[in-house]
Amino acid sequence: MKNKRLIGLILALLCPLFMLGQDVIITGQVNKPNALVRLLTYDEMVTYEQTKVAETQSDKEGRFILRTEISEITPAQIAINLDRVDIILKPNGKYDIEIIIPEKGDGSYFEQQQPILKINTINDGGFYSQYIATQTLVDDFLYENFDNIYRGRKTSLLDTLDNRILRNIGTIENDYIKDFIKYRKASVMMTVNAKKTLTEYFDNQQVLYLQLAYMDVVAELFNSSDRNNDFLSRNPQLAEVVEMMNMRKAYYANPQNKSHILTALESIEKSSKYQKNKLVAKNIAKQIDELSFDSEAPAFSLNDKNRKTANLIDYQNDMVLLQFVDKYSPLNEHEFATLNDLQKRWNDTIQVVTIATKESFDDYVQMFEKQGFRWQLLNLGDNILLLEDYHVRTFPAYIIVKRKNRIGMAPAPSPDRFLDKQVRRISKYL
């Protein structure tokens, strides 16, 4: 009996050590020399919020090395400047990769070709290759059998899926991959029998914060009109996640609930029994508040053509229209001409500030001089993360900032799409 107690005490002391982070090393090559390279891990898959865990710069040959520590299998992204590729990391994993960034063409962010991740070698016990192979096989299987499974309700076909995985991939030993398969099956089962899915897949089960397949089913199974309170009372940790999901949904359905919802989330962040739920509450609150009306506008410090620095705080007594622009095009001239007419009509109501990317700045300097535009033109330079801060994904982009550097509208419409109406509306609330 004493030996059992001693063993239990030793395991209890060692348990925190098992949870310590373990080294992850990513050696990479990218076709972008001297680029900002970041490793961003997902906090959890409820909000998809990320934490930057490593940062470096590719050398003149495009080579880079990223190092971090993780304590569990973690979905992540590698960002090259503003382009990103997905990767999933395992503790003690060693990765040798290549990233190809396609040349940017005309059009919006969403119309651009996506970066390509090529795996050269991975030393992680075979996890990554087995996970990607399993993911591809499961997705292909569900696509091929869509009619029979979803319309014909032939869930018995899922046994065939198990056989196909065993035949093509082999025995699955890793719990993360097992959970992926389990909750992809749950996504099928819930369309046939939601109550049975709750009992078999979620009752008294761990909350899998970093398993997207799990969180996707949770989001579908629970909503404000179908709460299943008996089940939630038996599973308080999951119940709190569901409550926060519904708070977020309530906010986007009616933003006037913002203050009430932020107060409720703050309460969960302070008093929850579950550490991960505190993080979820914090992240949802951050997303609700970020760039919302009257939230704090992201600060900047940028140079004009004479290398004179301008800061957002310089405009704290003014209302400001930020215009983000990229490649110069003759098509832009119409939009600028419209903005010029509006700027003259606005007079001192709002200050216009154009922020041009480093590559396009000189072209816009020439255009401003040629057209006689009088408002501020600033060079984004190497401050590319400002585009992330303002969620700029297509150009031109517009943001209205109220006095005291508070957000008025983000994004705002273009000059020929009711921008004047929004400027005048917001100016009334200053």
Buried (B, 14 or more C-beta within 10 A) or exposed (E): EEEEEEEEEEEEEEEEEEEEEBEBBBBBBBBBEEBBBBBBBBBBBBBBBBEEBBEBEBEEEBBBEBEBEBEBBBBBBBBBBBBBBEBBBBBBBBBBBBBBBEEEEEEEBEEBEEBEBEEEEBEBEEBBEBBEBBBEBBEEBBEEBEEEBBEEEBBEBBEEBEEBBEEEBEEBEBBBBEBBBBBBBBBBBBBEEBEEBBEBBBEEBEBBBBBBBBBBBBBBBBEEEEBBEEBBEEBEEBBBBBBBBBBBEBBEEEEEBBEEBBEBBEEBBEEBEBEBBBBBBBBBBEBBBBBBBEBEBBEBEBBBBEEEEBEBEBBBEBBBBBBBBBBBEEEBBEBBEBBBEBBEEBEEBBBBBBBBBEEBBEBBBEBBEEEEBEBBBBBBBEBBBBBEBBEBBBBBBBBBBBBBBBBBBBBBBBBEEEBBEBBEEBBEEE
